[in-house]
Amino acid sequence: MIELELNKLSRRAFLTASGALVVALATPPEWAEAVQFDSAAAAGVRPGKLSSYLSIEPDGTVVAYYGKIDGGQGLETSVAQLVAEEIDVPWDRVRVVISDTAHCVNMGGSTAGNGLRQGGIILRQTAAEARRILIKMGGEKLGLPPDQLTVTDGVVHSISDPAKRVTYAELIGGRQFDAEIQFRGEAQQLTVKVDAPLKKPEEFKIIGKPYPRKDMPGKVFGTLQQVTDLKLPNMAHARMVRPPVAGAVPVSVDEKSISDIPGAQVVWIKDFLGVVAEKEWNAVKAARQLKVTWSEANANFPGHEKIFDHIRAAPVMARSGDPTVKANGASQEKRRGSAEDAFKQAAFVLEGEYEYPFMSHASMGPACAVADVKDDSATVYTSTQKPFDCQLGIAELLGFPPDKVRAIWMFGTGGYARDAQGDATADAAVLSQHLKRPVRVQYMRHESLAWDPKGTPSVSRNRAGFDKDGDLIAYENITKSMSMEDCNTRERHPEDTLAGMNLGHPLNWRASYGTPGNAYDFENAHWGWELVAPLHDRASPLRTTHIRDPYGPPIMFGSEAFIDEIAVHLKRDPIEFRLQHLKQPREHELFAAAAKQYGWDTRPSPRNDRQGNIATGRGFAYRQLGGTYIALIAEVRVHRDTGEIEIPRVVVAHDCGLIVNSETIKHVVDRQIIWQTSRTMHEEVQFDGKMVHAVDWLTYPVLKMPGVPRSVEVVIINRPDKPTSGAAEMACGPLPAAISNAVFDATGVRLRRIPFTPERVKAALARGPEQVVKASL
Amino acid sequence: MAQNMTLNVDGKSHVISLDDPKMPLLYALRDDLGLNNPRFGCGLGQCGACTVHVDGQAVRSCTTPVSLVANRKITTIAGLGTPDKPHPLQTAWIEEQVNQCGYCINGWIMTSAELLARNPHPTEQEVRDALSDVICRCGTHNAAVKAVLRASKA
């Protein structure tokens, strides 16, 4: 018997706004509660209830509550497809509420491209369960057993007599499901178990189809409200004032220096310094004009040219495989056989090092957030990737219990992992609490580039040992770097944000790194990492954290380029050599698909004909992570005179299991290849001993149209029998190595440092081929 | 002293109170008029996220003083077309599903609209050249080129 709380209005049931709607533009009905703060809701939406995942509105619209985010990769649309498929309504009858902490179960926000792999599957399962329950309810209403019923477009009806029917809206519209859901874990580890079976691939009507993105018209017609567009009544505009050099703090502030700017006001609390004004432009002007005396500071950074020598020389603070290090769970090391012993037997050893620099997220839009802090509660409107952790961090920062803070995620700029959105949210909260009014903060361009948390710089050390017959007997890949959590990726505590550190909280360091997911079956092999200390122990412009595919490019540039070096040494084709050490049929089919699309001719690198001013070559790299398999081929034209590298073609064969939307998957892979091309060819945070130099798009150059690979060819392998894994970031990982390998194929010269700027390419060509084979000690 | 000035935006006249004639047009559009677009990307005219048309010419509103555009015809992406009456570029943008985050979209569509107004049937290279100084951080460059070519054939 299904019991329903028939008379009890849902906590989210369509509050007729009755003046409660405070936001200026069209908003989801859930926001009506933003002012009438509901602490019971904010205490956390319970994962053990079906109503926490799905509800049905009086008009039959299915609402799915998605505890992750959509950074522009089409997750809102794909999630709607999964739900529509299982609950049996047309695709456009599903509305997705994204990470409002008062209405959604904590699914951990965005992490590791698992928007569908974890969050999507939870909603798919609960939608199937809802359908099962609705059929049962329909059977009770119609006087028919469930096995004689089916569902068409949200109508439960008799299979033999479709006139016997009742709609979902009639059964439960406007009321909550009252059914339990079995679950395990929490946040990004949350999984659920339901009685209802999932549909089989041959039954799919909606999954796999190329439905257009729900968010696209709003973006194209300028009507989608992003977090930057939110305006609350009595909202002040703010800008932060950052020190000219890392580590400096305000000693004195001349408030009179901005007295000519209407409404401009200084907020100075400990080392936290900002300005507010009624009009946004006046806040911008005040931040520029404010006279501040800063303390002397010298962070003593090594500078970007010496950062790799610094990493090589610095003591190891934590290493993989050390049981005494409490490291992030993803940061495993891997061993096969004994590389250490095998290297001792080696007749000769091949070595190769690779360098990946600090990178800024360099988000298109500087971070922005709005906070509305009352005496005992707060609502923050944020574009952070981790809204549920943000809720906790803001509560601790403001001194409120967690259930008094509500975080509402909104579309924003593509941040691609832990960019500065959480910092801006904390800044807005501190300012709003101090001023007792809603505050909107947006960073300036210089702040966004100089002060966002950075991607890790790394030195990848690789060795291969060969016996006297020339066979590979030992392999080692060690990445020495800084932790991916100098700056925690979750903003769960004040020390994870600039505002928190400016208010006196210490850096929250934790050992976190990773190894390549590629499972080559080398007989004696060791994959691991070593971490050095953060460059600075407080609010630092060089605090390291996640950038999209954190376990990809900084690690795999070296690992996949060195695999190529081994193949070269063995005079083997790079695809053929890898396949010899990869045993899954899935991998072999993937490589074949890439090779076929490209028209790959099997041969060792480099190519024989390497004459002429323009040298052409192709490079391969492979990536496996979390059940996503990517084979990538890059073609380059190296201009010897200018050092420019053209990339006319990139071919990506991509297998991430079941495809939910056949178009968005291609787009997300196509776009990320161009995204990573920018990082590979242009991006590097330059800095001296005291400060980061990147302040605009001239000092932090990024890819523009002329450098874009003209043809990005994405071959999608759909595997309906395999779970959907992820596609939001994994194709980034192999690209730097594929380009480097292609340059080697073209020229016989290997590029070992990202980005591949024309100056570096020319210098490498001038040096010529390296002698890297050396006798074993 | 604050002065009133008239802005003609997307076919409507607005009177705003201006206390700094050097204020960039961007802030008048977003803050005074409450428009969702254009967007602040750099404030330096380097990225294009704030692009609007002034008398049909694509300009970067973050570096255009508002006092220079009084009584001139300003068009934002919302005035270029609407869901009921879309500009061919907007239709093509949806058909090609160009964007990821969409924060940069004003730069791409408004710059392309200016191109098509003066050159209705550009070659692919002409499209790439016209869009060579617009930034997108999601990697939608090739998709945008396809959309412009599609719109030029519509």
Interface residues (C-beta under 8 A of the other chain):
Chain A: A24 L25 G71 G72 Q73 P212 R213 D215 M216 P217 K219 V220 F221 G222 T223 L224 Q225 Q226 T228 D229 K231 H237 P262 K279 E280 W281 N282 V284 K285 A362 S363 M364 G365 P366 F411 G412 T413 G414 Y416 Q442 M444 R445 E663 T664 H667 V668 D670 R671 Q672 I673 I674 W675 T677 S678 D696 W697 L698 V702 L703 K704 M705 P706 V708 P709 R710 V712
Chain B: D19 D20 M23 P24 Y27 R30 D31 D32 G34 L35 N36 N37 R39 F40 G41 C42 G43 L44 Q46 C47 A49 T76 I77 A78 G81 T82 P83 P86 Q90 W93 I94 Q97 N99 Q100 C101 G102 Y103 C104 I105 N106 I109 R128 D129 L131 S132 D133 V134 I135 C136 R137 C138 G139 T140 H141 N142 A143 V145
